[in-house]
Amino acid sequence: RQGFILGGTNDELGEASAVVLMTEDGGATWSERFRSSEAGEWGWHFEFPSRDVGYVSIEYPEGTREDAKVAKTVDGGLTWSEIVIPGSTALQGVGFVSETTGWTSGRGTTSHTTDGGLTWTDVEVMDGSVNRFHVLNDTLAYAFGHRIYKWAPVRAEGGN
């Protein structure tokens, strides 16, 4: 019965803020749980790798910001905080295979974190135009935009 809606606060994108609304009664009522800190932003995609931890990609018009950001919740969507991703711009896609390991991309750089967004690194083998991530489980995910990428970690055989 719990759910989320993601988008912007205004039809005029230059005036909009990214917003996350939450329902706990199957959509009968909605409450605002997050609003981004700057105008000219909107929520694009979200990913909940667990019941408590979730991420939202925050998009803005290309060329209007130096660094991108995501919003993150650690309490099932009740509260959210913004995380800046240095060097990344105009996010669209966000995908996480665990609470700590995931990627963001859009119209710029694809970035990767293994510590829940505390630090980010550029993924040079992927172009920066990934619009969607589809996570099947903690060992298989796909990313697509101009190209399709498959993520499946190599596991050592016979190791402990």
Secondary structure, 3 states (H helix, E strand, C coil): CCEEEEEECCCCCCCCCEEEEEECCCCCCCEEEEECCCCCCEEEEEECCCCCCEEEEEECCCCCCCCEEEEEECCCCCCCEEEEECCCCCEEEEEECCCCCEEEEECCCCEEECCCCCCCEECCCCCCCCCEEEEEECCEEEEECCCEEEECCCCCCCCC
